[in-house]
Amino acid sequence: MFQIQAQKAKEFRIDLYHEIHVVFPDLPNLTLTQKIMPTGDIVLPYIGQVHVLGLTLNETHALLEEKYKKILLDPQLSVTVTNMDARIEQIRRDLHTAPRGLSKLVNVRPDGYATFPLVGDFLLHLSRSIRSMPCFRKNMKPICLACRRIFSCMNRPGR
């Protein structure tokens, strides 16, 4: 099983899979929640598409305030992210399968690395006996990280 360790960020930046909640206290009909599109944009009434991917909440607030100044006299708004743990939830959805629970079969390359959704390449610490198996070296057999077993020739006699 692999774990994702949380690290303290210097500043929070808007990322894909986040949801942005824009509140207009004086104009509740403009208040809405938007998911970040794959392009990094959100679509807001009267101003259209706005690119917010990679911005901090303060930068997003200033950008939206500037854009709405062209339409409203004194735009009062607040911006929040409603799902801070979007990446973790996405990994959970990617890994969830009924028979195996929260696990995923991955191919381990001959250099000992495996690629995981959203987090990239990681070096797996495999025992020397597993790495020296001919079928592992040649075919890059899948490993079930949840139960730490090799599914392939390990349980087959004569291989």
OpenMM code with the backbone's topology and positions (N, CA, C; nanometers):
from openmm import Vec3, app, unit

residues = "MET PHE GLN ILE GLN ALA GLN LYS ALA LYS GLU PHE ARG ILE ASP LEU TYR HIS GLU ILE HIS VAL VAL PHE PRO ASP LEU PRO ASN LEU THR LEU THR GLN LYS ILE MET PRO THR GLY ASP ILE VAL LEU PRO TYR ILE GLY GLN VAL HIS VAL LEU GLY LEU THR LEU ASN GLU THR HIS ALA LEU LEU GLU GLU LYS TYR LYS LYS ILE LEU LEU ASP PRO GLN LEU SER VAL THR VAL THR ASN MET ASP ALA ARG ILE GLU GLN ILE ARG ARG ASP LEU HIS THR ALA PRO ARG GLY LEU SER LYS LEU VAL ASN VAL ARG PRO ASP GLY TYR ALA THR PHE PRO LEU VAL GLY ASP PHE LEU LEU HIS LEU SER ARG SER ILE ARG SER MET PRO CYS PHE ARG LYS ASN MET LYS PRO ILE CYS LEU ALA CYS ARG ARG ILE PHE SER CYS MET ASN ARG PRO GLY ARG".split()
positions = [
    Vec3(0.0843, -0.1161, 0.0000),
    Vec3(0.0000, 0.0000, 0.0000),
    Vec3(0.0893, 0.1231, 0.0000),
    Vec3(0.0518, 0.2248, -0.0729),
    Vec3(0.1311, 0.3460, -0.0703),
    Vec3(0.0570, 0.4538, 0.0073),
    Vec3(0.1304, 0.5461, 0.0613),
    Vec3(0.0731, 0.6537, 0.1405),
    Vec3(0.1139, 0.7867, 0.0800),
    Vec3(0.0274, 0.8842, 0.0966),
    Vec3(0.0587, 1.0192, 0.0534),
    Vec3(0.0772, 1.1014, 0.1796),
    Vec3(0.1926, 1.1590, 0.1945),
    Vec3(0.2194, 1.2390, 0.3125),
    Vec3(0.1885, 1.3852, 0.2826),
    Vec3(0.1147, 1.4455, 0.3729),
    Vec3(0.0805, 1.5863, 0.3566),
    Vec3(0.2019, 1.6726, 0.3873),
    Vec3(0.2189, 1.7739, 0.3081),
    Vec3(0.3277, 1.8680, 0.3305),
    Vec3(0.2675, 2.0073, 0.3400),
    Vec3(0.3197, 2.0863, 0.4296),
    Vec3(0.2708, 2.2217, 0.4460),
    Vec3(0.3161, 2.3058, 0.3272),
    Vec3(0.2211, 2.3675, 0.2630),
    Vec3(0.2516, 2.4523, 0.1479),
    Vec3(0.2754, 2.5949, 0.1949),
    Vec3(0.3600, 2.6660, 0.1219),
    Vec3(0.3849, 2.8060, 0.1562),
    Vec3(0.2597, 2.8890, 0.1347),
    Vec3(0.1887, 2.8607, 0.0265),
    Vec3(0.0609, 2.9271, 0.0019),
    Vec3(-0.0275, 2.8353, -0.0805),
    Vec3(-0.1556, 2.8443, -0.0566),
    Vec3(-0.2521, 2.7588, -0.1255),
    Vec3(-0.2766, 2.8136, -0.2656),
    Vec3(-0.2714, 2.7252, -0.3633),
    Vec3(-0.2976, 2.7629, -0.5022),
    Vec3(-0.4111, 2.6770, -0.5571),
    Vec3(-0.4925, 2.7379, -0.6388),
    Vec3(-0.6060, 2.6686, -0.7000),
    Vec3(-0.5530, 2.5699, -0.8021),
    Vec3(-0.6104, 2.4499, -0.7987),
    Vec3(-0.5630, 2.3409, -0.8837),
    Vec3(-0.6824, 2.2760, -0.9537),
    Vec3(-0.6534, 2.1899, -1.0497),
    Vec3(-0.7594, 2.1130, -1.1136),
    Vec3(-0.8317, 2.0315, -1.0066),
    Vec3(-0.9561, 2.0002, -1.0306),
    Vec3(-1.0444, 1.9249, -0.9397),
    Vec3(-1.0974, 2.0104, -0.8252),
    Vec3(-1.0484, 2.1327, -0.8072),
    Vec3(-1.1027, 2.2188, -0.7023),
    Vec3(-1.2364, 2.2771, -0.7480),
    Vec3(-1.3163, 2.3157, -0.6494),
    Vec3(-1.4404, 2.3873, -0.6734),
    Vec3(-1.4282, 2.5252, -0.6104),
    Vec3(-1.4642, 2.6269, -0.6850),
    Vec3(-1.4560, 2.7651, -0.6388),
    Vec3(-1.5973, 2.8128, -0.6067),
    Vec3(-1.6138, 2.8701, -0.4894),
    Vec3(-1.7429, 2.9271, -0.4493),
    Vec3(-1.7261, 3.0787, -0.4459),
    Vec3(-1.7975, 3.1474, -0.5337),
    Vec3(-1.7912, 3.2930, -0.5424),
    Vec3(-1.9224, 3.3477, -0.4859),
    Vec3(-1.9105, 3.4304, -0.3817),
    Vec3(-2.0277, 3.4844, -0.3132),
    Vec3(-2.0335, 3.6347, -0.3346),
    Vec3(-2.1488, 3.6825, -0.3781),
    Vec3(-2.1789, 3.8249, -0.3877),
    Vec3(-2.2841, 3.8539, -0.2810),
    Vec3(-2.2438, 3.9096, -0.1660),
    Vec3(-2.3410, 3.9304, -0.0578),
    Vec3(-2.4579, 4.0213, -0.0976),
    Vec3(-2.4327, 4.1206, -0.1803),
    Vec3(-2.5385, 4.2139, -0.2207),
    Vec3(-2.6187, 4.1642, -0.3405),
    Vec3(-2.5647, 4.0688, -0.4139),
    Vec3(-2.6307, 4.0169, -0.5343),
    Vec3(-2.6342, 3.8634, -0.5307),
    Vec3(-2.7232, 3.8064, -0.4513),
    Vec3(-2.7233, 3.6600, -0.4360),
    Vec3(-2.7480, 3.5829, -0.5656),
    Vec3(-2.8101, 3.6462, -0.6652),
    Vec3(-2.8325, 3.5756, -0.7916),
    Vec3(-2.7025, 3.5534, -0.8695),
    Vec3(-2.5941, 3.6240, -0.8346),
    Vec3(-2.4638, 3.6029, -0.8985),
    Vec3(-2.3786, 3.4993, -0.8239),
    Vec3(-2.4162, 3.4661, -0.7012),
    Vec3(-2.3405, 3.3692, -0.6214),
    Vec3(-2.3490, 3.2320, -0.6867),
    Vec3(-2.2342, 3.1664, -0.6992),
    Vec3(-2.2327, 3.0326, -0.7603),
    Vec3(-2.1089, 2.9546, -0.7195),
    Vec3(-2.1145, 2.8247, -0.7480),
    Vec3(-2.0012, 2.7352, -0.7269),
    Vec3(-1.9632, 2.6764, -0.8614),
    Vec3(-1.8344, 2.6803, -0.8930),
    Vec3(-1.7846, 2.6316, -1.0221),
    Vec3(-1.6706, 2.5340, -1.0010),
    Vec3(-1.6701, 2.4247, -1.0773),
    Vec3(-1.5546, 2.3360, -1.0791),
    Vec3(-1.4525, 2.3939, -1.1765),
    Vec3(-1.3247, 2.3756, -1.1429),
    Vec3(-1.2193, 2.4208, -1.2342),
    Vec3(-1.2208, 2.3283, -1.3558),
    Vec3(-1.2305, 2.3872, -1.4725),
    Vec3(-1.2299, 2.3077, -1.5960),
    Vec3(-1.0890, 2.2574, -1.6245),
    Vec3(-1.0742, 2.1560, -1.7069),
    Vec3(-0.9401, 2.1057, -1.7404),
    Vec3(-0.8478, 2.2124, -1.7984),
    Vec3(-0.9045, 2.3188, -1.8525),
    Vec3(-0.8240, 2.4286, -1.9056),
    Vec3(-0.7759, 2.5232, -1.7965),
    Vec3(-0.8292, 2.5075, -1.6728),
    Vec3(-0.7926, 2.5951, -1.5624),
    Vec3(-0.8840, 2.7147, -1.5490),
    Vec3(-0.9952, 2.7129, -1.6217),
    Vec3(-1.0873, 2.8258, -1.6227),
    Vec3(-1.2138, 2.7970, -1.5429),
    Vec3(-1.2829, 2.9044, -1.5050),
    Vec3(-1.4197, 2.8978, -1.4558),
    Vec3(-1.5020, 2.9918, -1.5425),
    Vec3(-1.6323, 2.9713, -1.5460),
    Vec3(-1.7205, 3.0565, -1.6258),
    Vec3(-1.8150, 3.1272, -1.5299),
    Vec3(-1.8121, 3.2598, -1.5335),
    Vec3(-1.8930, 3.3410, -1.4427),
    Vec3(-1.9921, 3.4264, -1.5217),
    Vec3(-2.1069, 3.4578, -1.4600),
    Vec3(-2.2058, 3.5405, -1.5293),
    Vec3(-2.1490, 3.6776, -1.5647),
    Vec3(-2.1832, 3.7248, -1.6809),
    Vec3(-2.1491, 3.8576, -1.7334),
    Vec3(-2.0025, 3.8749, -1.7738),
    Vec3(-1.9107, 3.7972, -1.7189),
    Vec3(-1.7696, 3.8165, -1.7576),
    Vec3(-1.7131, 3.6963, -1.8330),
    Vec3(-1.7820, 3.5841, -1.8298),
    Vec3(-1.7409, 3.4674, -1.9069),
    Vec3(-1.6273, 3.3884, -1.8440),
    Vec3(-1.5389, 3.3382, -1.9304),
    Vec3(-1.4290, 3.2526, -1.8859),
    Vec3(-1.3190, 3.3331, -1.8185),
    Vec3(-1.2728, 3.2809, -1.7025),
    Vec3(-1.1637, 3.3441, -1.6292),
    Vec3(-1.0643, 3.2347, -1.5913),
    Vec3(-0.9378, 3.2556, -1.6216),
    Vec3(-0.8335, 3.1572, -1.5901),
    Vec3(-0.7878, 3.1770, -1.4451),
    Vec3(-0.8075, 3.0731, -1.3608),
    Vec3(-0.7727, 3.0837, -1.2187),
    Vec3(-0.6748, 2.9749, -1.1731),
    Vec3(-0.6414, 2.8823, -1.2601),
    Vec3(-0.5506, 2.7730, -1.2246),
    Vec3(-0.4154, 2.8283, -1.1805),
    Vec3(-0.3687, 2.7869, -1.0635),
    Vec3(-0.2387, 2.8286, -1.0135),
    Vec3(-0.2395, 2.9585, -0.9346),
    Vec3(-0.3549, 3.0242, -0.9253),
    Vec3(-0.3633, 3.1491, -0.8507),
    Vec3(-0.3929, 3.1219, -0.7030),
    Vec3(-0.3522, 3.2135, -0.6163),
    Vec3(-0.3919, 3.2052, -0.4755),
    Vec3(-0.5344, 3.2594, -0.4648),
    Vec3(-0.5957, 3.2420, -0.3480),
    Vec3(-0.7309, 3.2950, -0.3295),
    Vec3(-0.7321, 3.4476, -0.3363),
    Vec3(-0.6296, 3.5117, -0.2818),
    Vec3(-0.6219, 3.6584, -0.2888),
    Vec3(-0.6068, 3.7066, -0.4331),
    Vec3(-0.5238, 3.6384, -0.5111),
    Vec3(-0.5070, 3.6753, -0.6519),
    Vec3(-0.6365, 3.6550, -0.7294),
    Vec3(-0.7067, 3.5450, -0.6998),
    Vec3(-0.8341, 3.5179, -0.7666),
    Vec3(-0.9363, 3.6247, -0.7300),
    Vec3(-0.9414, 3.6602, -0.6023),
    Vec3(-1.0339, 3.7641, -0.5562),
    Vec3(-1.0062, 3.8961, -0.6287),
    Vec3(-0.8803, 3.9362, -0.6357),
    Vec3(-0.8440, 4.0618, -0.7019),
    Vec3(-0.8786, 4.0580, -0.8516),
    Vec3(-0.8527, 3.9442, -0.9154),
    Vec3(-0.8820, 3.9302, -1.0584),
    Vec3(-1.0320, 3.9418, -1.0842),
    Vec3(-1.1124, 3.8719, -1.0051),
    Vec3(-1.2577, 3.8762, -1.0249),
    Vec3(-1.3137, 4.0143, -0.9920),
    Vec3(-1.2605, 4.0757, -0.8891),
    Vec3(-1.3045, 4.2108, -0.8533),
    Vec3(-1.2751, 4.3081, -0.9679),
    Vec3(-1.1570, 4.2961, -1.0262),
    Vec3(-1.1187, 4.3828, -1.1384),
    Vec3(-1.2111, 4.3612, -1.2589),
    Vec3(-1.2417, 4.2355, -1.2885),
    Vec3(-1.3280, 4.2056, -1.4033),
    Vec3(-1.4705, 4.2544, -1.3799),
    Vec3(-1.5197, 4.2407, -1.2571),
    Vec3(-1.6566, 4.2839, -1.2267),
    Vec3(-1.6679, 4.4352, -1.2116),
    Vec3(-1.5577, 4.5070, -1.1941),
    Vec3(-1.5625, 4.6541, -1.1867),
    Vec3(-1.6109, 4.7149, -1.3179),
    Vec3(-1.5943, 4.6430, -1.4267),
    Vec3(-1.6402, 4.6919, -1.5570),
    Vec3(-1.7925, 4.6860, -1.5677),
    Vec3(-1.8543, 4.6044, -1.4804),
    Vec3(-1.9988, 4.5841, -1.4874),
    Vec3(-2.0704, 4.6427, -1.3651),
    Vec3(-2.0123, 4.6245, -1.2472),
    Vec3(-2.0725, 4.6688, -1.1216),
    Vec3(-1.9977, 4.7897, -1.0678),
    Vec3(-2.0684, 4.8790, -0.9974),
    Vec3(-2.0049, 4.9999, -0.9434),
    Vec3(-1.9003, 4.9663, -0.8382),
    Vec3(-1.9398, 4.8914, -0.7379),
    Vec3(-1.8473, 4.8563, -0.6303),
    Vec3(-1.8656, 4.7070, -0.5998),
    Vec3(-1.7995, 4.6206, -0.6773),
    Vec3(-1.8233, 4.4766, -0.6588),
    Vec3(-1.7715, 4.4271, -0.5237),
    Vec3(-1.8622, 4.3697, -0.4455),
    Vec3(-1.8272, 4.3061, -0.3187),
    Vec3(-1.8419, 4.1561, -0.3399),
    Vec3(-1.7317, 4.0828, -0.3238),
    Vec3(-1.7380, 3.9386, -0.3441),
    Vec3(-1.6361, 3.8700, -0.2555),
    Vec3(-1.6590, 3.7420, -0.2341),
    Vec3(-1.5600, 3.6595, -0.1639),
    Vec3(-1.5412, 3.5313, -0.2429),
    Vec3(-1.4223, 3.4755, -0.2329),
    Vec3(-1.3872, 3.3546, -0.3063),
    Vec3(-1.3351, 3.2514, -0.2076),
    Vec3(-1.3900, 3.1307, -0.2138),
    Vec3(-1.3420, 3.0204, -0.1305),
    Vec3(-1.3318, 2.8943, -0.2149),
    Vec3(-1.2516, 2.8017, -0.1688),
    Vec3(-1.2423, 2.6692, -0.2312),
    Vec3(-1.3197, 2.5742, -0.1417),
    Vec3(-1.4166, 2.5037, -0.1991),
    Vec3(-1.5047, 2.4198, -0.1182),
    Vec3(-1.4514, 2.2789, -0.0953),
    Vec3(-1.3556, 2.2365, -0.1734),
    Vec3(-1.3033, 2.1001, -0.1590),
    Vec3(-1.1507, 2.1007, -0.1601),
    Vec3(-1.0916, 2.1339, -0.0496),
    Vec3(-0.9452, 2.1424, -0.0381),
    Vec3(-0.8767, 2.0079, -0.0638),
    Vec3(-0.9436, 1.8974, -0.0327),
    Vec3(-0.8831, 1.7650, -0.0467),
    Vec3(-0.9189, 1.6995, -0.1804),
    Vec3(-0.9364, 1.7787, -0.2829),
    Vec3(-0.9789, 1.7276, -0.4131),
    Vec3(-0.8822, 1.6248, -0.4695),
    Vec3(-0.7525, 1.6463, -0.4553),
    Vec3(-0.6526, 1.5518, -0.5091),
    Vec3(-0.6637, 1.4157, -0.4414),
    Vec3(-0.6776, 1.4163, -0.3103),
    Vec3(-0.6873, 1.2901, -0.2366),
    Vec3(-0.8145, 1.2158, -0.2755),
    Vec3(-0.9245, 1.2874, -0.2875),
    Vec3(-1.0502, 1.2244, -0.3277),
    Vec3(-1.0396, 1.1678, -0.4693),
    Vec3(-0.9704, 1.2389, -0.5578),
    Vec3(-0.9534, 1.1891, -0.6942),
    Vec3(-0.8708, 1.0604, -0.6945),
    Vec3(-0.7667, 1.0546, -0.6138),
    Vec3(-0.6856, 0.9329, -0.6045),
    Vec3(-0.7711, 0.8186, -0.5511),
    Vec3(-0.8530, 0.8465, -0.4501),
    Vec3(-0.9423, 0.7429, -0.3954),
    Vec3(-1.0360, 0.6899, -0.5017),
    Vec3(-1.0949, 0.7799, -0.5808),
    Vec3(-1.1859, 0.7354, -0.6874),
    Vec3(-1.1103, 0.6532, -0.7914),
    Vec3(-0.9875, 0.6948, -0.8244),
    Vec3(-0.9087, 0.6217, -0.9232),
    Vec3(-0.8723, 0.4819, -0.8736),
    Vec3(-0.8469, 0.4693, -0.7453),
    Vec3(-0.7999, 0.3419, -0.6903),
    Vec3(-0.9114, 0.2479, -0.6467),
    Vec3(-1.0327, 0.3001, -0.6296),
    Vec3(-1.1386, 0.2166, -0.5740),
    Vec3(-1.1916, 0.1177, -0.6771),
    Vec3(-1.1838, -0.0085, -0.6410),
    Vec3(-1.2439, -0.1150, -0.7200),
    Vec3(-1.3120, -0.2084, -0.6228),
    Vec3(-1.4248, -0.2650, -0.6605),
    Vec3(-1.5034, -0.3474, -0.5680),
    Vec3(-1.4272, -0.4694, -0.5155),
    Vec3(-1.3643, -0.5512, -0.5999),
    Vec3(-1.3006, -0.6730, -0.5465),
    Vec3(-1.1789, -0.6461, -0.4591),
    Vec3(-1.1056, -0.5397, -0.4880),
    Vec3(-0.9807, -0.5162, -0.4149),
    Vec3(-0.9866, -0.3989, -0.3190),
    Vec3(-1.0993, -0.3296, -0.3098),
    Vec3(-1.1057, -0.2131, -0.2212),
    Vec3(-1.0212, -0.0997, -0.2768),
    Vec3(-0.9464, -0.0327, -0.1915),
    Vec3(-0.8623, 0.0787, -0.2354),
    Vec3(-0.7253, 0.0271, -0.2751),
    Vec3(-0.7176, -0.0322, -0.3912),
    Vec3(-0.5901, -0.0819, -0.4431),
    Vec3(-0.5921, -0.0711, -0.5941),
    Vec3(-0.4771, -0.0816, -0.6528),
    Vec3(-0.4673, -0.0738, -0.7981),
    Vec3(-0.3464, -0.1545, -0.8418),
    Vec3(-0.3636, -0.2332, -0.9450),
    Vec3(-0.2514, -0.3065, -1.0009),
    Vec3(-0.1685, -0.2084, -1.0840),
    Vec3(-0.0402, -0.2092, -1.0607),
    Vec3(0.0487, -0.1220, -1.1364),
    Vec3(0.1630, -0.2048, -1.1933),
    Vec3(0.2146, -0.1613, -1.3050),
    Vec3(0.3316, -0.2272, -1.3622),
    Vec3(0.4565, -0.1639, -1.3039),
    Vec3(0.5482, -0.2480, -1.2635),
    Vec3(0.6762, -0.2008, -1.2124),
    Vec3(0.7768, -0.2142, -1.3252),
    Vec3(0.8418, -0.1036, -1.3581),
    Vec3(0.9393, -0.1044, -1.4663),
    Vec3(1.0663, -0.1756, -1.4208),
    Vec3(1.1514, -0.2152, -1.5130),
    Vec3(1.2757, -0.2841, -1.4757),
    Vec3(1.3659, -0.2015, -1.3840),
    Vec3(1.3518, -0.0689, -1.3866),
    Vec3(1.4346, 0.0139, -1.2980),
    Vec3(1.3774, 0.0230, -1.1571),
    Vec3(1.2632, -0.0450, -1.1297),
    Vec3(1.2050, -0.0478, -0.9956),
    Vec3(1.1053, 0.0630, -0.9691),
    Vec3(1.0736, 0.1441, -1.0686),
    Vec3(0.9775, 0.2532, -1.0513),
    Vec3(0.8393, 0.2105, -1.0974),
    Vec3(0.7365, 0.2692, -1.0369),
    Vec3(0.5979, 0.2512, -1.0787),
    Vec3(0.5347, 0.3896, -1.0885),
    Vec3(0.4391, 0.4051, -1.1784),
    Vec3(0.3715, 0.5330, -1.1967),
    Vec3(0.2326, 0.5246, -1.1360),
    Vec3(0.1968, 0.6241, -1.0531),
    Vec3(0.0682, 0.6275, -0.9850),
    Vec3(-0.0124, 0.7476, -1.0325),
    Vec3(-0.1467, 0.7349, -1.0318),
    Vec3(-0.2297, 0.8459, -1.0781),
    Vec3(-0.2077, 0.9708, -0.9931),
    Vec3(-0.1938, 1.0819, -1.0568),
    Vec3(-0.1820, 1.2149, -0.9969),
    Vec3(-0.0540, 1.2413, -0.9191),
    Vec3(0.0203, 1.1390, -0.8802),
    Vec3(0.1396, 1.1634, -0.7991),
    Vec3(0.2688, 1.1323, -0.8718),
    Vec3(0.2621, 1.0592, -0.9827),
    Vec3(0.3816, 1.0380, -1.0631),
    Vec3(0.4582, 0.9114, -1.0324),
    Vec3(0.5889, 0.9135, -1.0608),
    Vec3(0.6757, 0.7969, -1.0489),
    Vec3(0.7327, 0.7839, -0.9081),
    Vec3(0.7361, 0.6602, -0.8588),
    Vec3(0.7953, 0.6321, -0.7288),
    Vec3(0.8805, 0.5070, -0.7376),
    Vec3(0.9940, 0.5089, -0.6690),
    Vec3(1.0800, 0.3921, -0.6612),
    Vec3(1.0233, 0.2988, -0.5550),
    Vec3(0.9991, 0.1740, -0.5940),
    Vec3(0.9488, 0.0750, -0.4997),
    Vec3(1.0668, -0.0021, -0.4423),
    Vec3(1.0637, -0.0245, -0.3152),
    Vec3(1.1696, -0.0993, -0.2490),
    Vec3(1.1307, -0.2469, -0.2487),
    Vec3(1.1761, -0.3181, -0.3505),
    Vec3(1.1441, -0.4597, -0.3646),
    Vec3(1.2616, -0.5415, -0.3151),
    Vec3(1.2307, -0.6571, -0.2615),
    Vec3(1.3394, -0.7425, -0.2122),
    Vec3(1.4252, -0.7897, -0.3290),
    Vec3(1.5493, -0.8213, -0.3002),
    Vec3(1.6427, -0.8654, -0.4033),
    Vec3(1.5921, -0.9926, -0.4712),
    Vec3(1.5280, -1.0826, -0.3949),
    Vec3(1.4802, -1.2081, -0.4545),
    Vec3(1.3709, -1.1823, -0.5576),
    Vec3(1.2847, -1.0840, -0.5322),
    Vec3(1.1796, -1.0531, -0.6291),
    Vec3(1.2401, -0.9904, -0.7538),
    Vec3(1.3331, -0.8971, -0.7359),
    Vec3(1.3937, -0.8301, -0.8513),
    Vec3(1.4766, -0.9255, -0.9358),
    Vec3(1.5275, -1.0329, -0.8767),
    Vec3(1.6113, -1.1239, -0.9524),
    Vec3(1.5307, -1.2304, -1.0265),
    Vec3(1.4009, -1.2364, -1.0041),
    Vec3(1.3190, -1.3367, -1.0729),
    Vec3(1.3195, -1.3076, -1.2228),
    Vec3(1.3446, -1.4090, -1.3061),
    Vec3(1.3515, -1.3855, -1.4513),
    Vec3(1.2243, -1.3248, -1.5078),
    Vec3(1.1088, -1.3706, -1.4602),
    Vec3(0.9840, -1.3179, -1.5166),
    Vec3(0.9650, -1.1721, -1.4788),
    Vec3(1.0115, -1.1294, -1.3622),
    Vec3(0.9981, -0.9899, -1.3209),
    Vec3(1.0869, -0.9015, -1.4078),
    Vec3(1.2102, -0.9450, -1.4281),
    Vec3(1.3045, -0.8645, -1.5057),
    Vec3(1.2598, -0.8509, -1.6507),
    Vec3(1.2037, -0.9578, -1.7077),
    Vec3(1.1678, -0.9549, -1.8492),
    Vec3(1.0311, -0.8922, -1.8754),
    Vec3(0.9339, -0.9231, -1.7923),
    Vec3(0.7962, -0.8882, -1.8251),
    Vec3(0.7349, -0.7772, -1.7422),
    Vec3(0.8035, -0.7240, -1.6447),
    Vec3(0.7508, -0.6178, -1.5591),
    Vec3(0.6131, -0.6551, -1.5058),
    Vec3(0.6046, -0.7629, -1.4289),
    Vec3(0.4766, -0.8130, -1.3806),
    Vec3(0.4098, -0.7146, -1.2846),
    Vec3(0.2741, -0.7124, -1.2831),
    Vec3(0.2041, -0.6198, -1.1940),
    Vec3(0.2159, -0.6592, -1.0475),
    Vec3(0.2157, -0.5591, -0.9623),
    Vec3(0.2221, -0.5813, -0.8181),
    Vec3(0.0967, -0.5221, -0.7557),
    Vec3(0.0327, -0.5971, -0.6673),
    Vec3(-0.0810, -0.5448, -0.5933),
    Vec3(-0.0248, -0.4809, -0.4674),
    Vec3(-0.0254, -0.3487, -0.4614),
    Vec3(0.0369, -0.2788, -0.3500),
    Vec3(-0.0427, -0.2925, -0.2213),
    Vec3(-0.1714, -0.3206, -0.2311),
    Vec3(-0.2521, -0.3317, -0.1102),
    Vec3(-0.2174, -0.4584, -0.0334),
    Vec3(-0.1953, -0.5694, -0.1033),
    Vec3(-0.1676, -0.6942, -0.0323),
    Vec3(-0.0212, -0.7352, -0.0447),
    Vec3(0.0593, -0.6578, -0.1165),
    Vec3(0.2036, -0.6790, -0.1296),
    Vec3(0.2383, -0.8184, -0.1832),
    Vec3(0.1634, -0.8624, -0.2799),
    Vec3(0.1943, -0.9902, -0.3424),
    Vec3(0.2222, -0.9676, -0.4900),
    Vec3(0.3036, -1.0516, -0.5450),
    Vec3(0.3288, -1.0471, -0.6887),
    Vec3(0.2314, -1.1448, -0.7527),
    Vec3(0.1532, -1.0953, -0.8484),
    Vec3(0.0615, -1.1825, -0.9206),
    Vec3(0.1291, -1.2232, -1.0503),
    Vec3(0.1790, -1.3395, -1.0579),
    Vec3(0.2344, -1.3927, -1.1814),
    Vec3(0.2976, -1.5261, -1.1513),
    Vec3(0.4284, -1.5380, -1.1783),
    Vec3(0.4921, -1.6679, -1.1736),
    Vec3(0.5310, -1.7119, -1.0329),
    Vec3(0.5153, -1.6291, -0.9308),
    Vec3(0.5625, -1.6674, -0.7980),
    Vec3(0.4942, -1.7931, -0.7465),
    Vec3(0.3645, -1.8073, -0.7751),
    Vec3(0.2903, -1.9220, -0.7228),
    Vec3(0.2778, -2.0351, -0.8241),
    Vec3(0.3456, -2.0237, -0.9356),
    Vec3(0.3389, -2.1288, -1.0372),
    Vec3(0.4646, -2.2124, -1.0347),
    Vec3(0.4538, -2.3398, -1.0021),
    Vec3(0.5746, -2.4240, -1.0018),
    Vec3(0.6320, -2.4409, -1.1424),
    Vec3(0.7619, -2.4529, -1.1464),
    Vec3(0.8305, -2.4796, -1.2733),
    Vec3(0.8592, -2.3567, -1.3556),
    Vec3(0.8360, -2.2389, -1.3032),
    Vec3(0.8642, -2.1178, -1.3808),
    Vec3(0.9781, -2.0406, -1.3237),
] * unit.nanometer
topology = app.Topology()
chain = topology.addChain("A")
for resn in residues:
    res = topology.addResidue(resn, chain)
    for name in ("N", "CA", "C"):
        topology.addAtom(name, app.Element.getBySymbol(name[0]), res)
